[in-house]
Amino acid sequence: MANTSSRTLRLLSLLQARRYWPGPLLAERLEVSPRTLRRDVERLRELGYPVDANPGVDGGYALAPGASLPPLVVDDDEAMALAIAVQSHLDDQAALRALTKIVQVMPRRLRARLTAVRSATTTATTSATTSATTSTTTATPIDHEILTTLALACRDSERVRLRYRAIDGKRTRREVEPYQLVPFGRRWYLVAYDLDRHDWRTFRIDRIAAAEGAGTPYGPRPLPYDDVAEYVRANVLGGSQQGPYAVEVVVAAPAETVSAHFGRWAEVQVVTPTSCRVLLETDSLDGPLFSLGALGTDFHVVGPPELAAAVRDWAARFARSSNVAD
């Protein structure tokens, strides 16, 4: 089920598109219960939208005829969250229409921010195969101020200083030349030229702790790829044998214990009171192997195959080491 703000926007859109909606049909379109629908209608009324209701089993809802509708009243974070959520699916024509409506009812200051995000974004469409691969990835919240800063830097060709947390938890400061924002799966990525590494890099935006413009413009730089969305897709899904890897491991320990051990760089899901699932992305398998070994409990590797092979290799080497003569 969508969150309350996005669902309210969807309800308003449906009421504007049709003169009258039977209650059961409207609830079905929104994928909510009749009780939730009544609460959402009440929220629209509180925001100033006149909604008429016909009671009874066959009752329904309609916007009052001839009413002048006020702009959608949401705070800045809610407005940007709605727009960014829709922006992630611009290959869908319905999403494109919804985004157009969102922009129209936004205050001018937010329209400028969203316009920058739109102009700097290339959406990587997700096939059925990649949908299955990314469906286990939990959507991670992103800082809208950081996203806006990056979008403006892409638009204005201005260098940006980042405080970034790598996959292994290490925190670094980077200066980059931002090129494009790419939503893929349930996450957003920044494609940029890393001035410290002297190479192109893909940064997960939810791992960027801070971003500020350096005030230094940069000129065009030749790209090593033809399609920025495909470049991100290849990096995220592990298009090369060097990584990144999508690690999935079932650990025989309570989720609270494992979560405290791995910290923020892994997602830990409860399986049973005494076991959990660990999900993470990494460019190197050494970090997860070390952490799993240091955890001191049994675990089962679900994927990738390279991790299972590395576990067997480590196990064989440790076994040989234990046979050293006294």
Secondary structure as UniProt FT lines:
FT   HELIX           4..17
FT   STRAND          21..22
FT   HELIX           23..30
FT   HELIX           34..46
FT   TURN            47..48
FT   STRAND          51..53
FT   TURN            57..58
FT   STRAND          60..63
FT   TURN            65..66
FT   HELIX           76..87
FT   TURN            88..91
FT   HELIX           93..105
FT   HELIX           108..119
FT   HELIX           128..134
FT   TURN            135..136
FT   HELIX           144..156
FT   STRAND          158..165
FT   TURN            167..168
FT   STRAND          171..184
FT   TURN            185..186
FT   STRAND          187..194
FT   TURN            195..198
FT   STRAND          199..204
FT   HELIX           205..207
FT   STRAND          208..217
FT   HELIX           228..237
FT   TURN            241..242
FT   STRAND          245..251
FT   HELIX           255..262
FT   HELIX           263..265
FT   STRAND          267..272
FT   TURN            273..274
FT   STRAND          275..282
FT   HELIX           286..295
FT   STRAND          299..303
FT   HELIX           305..321
FT   TURN            322..323
//
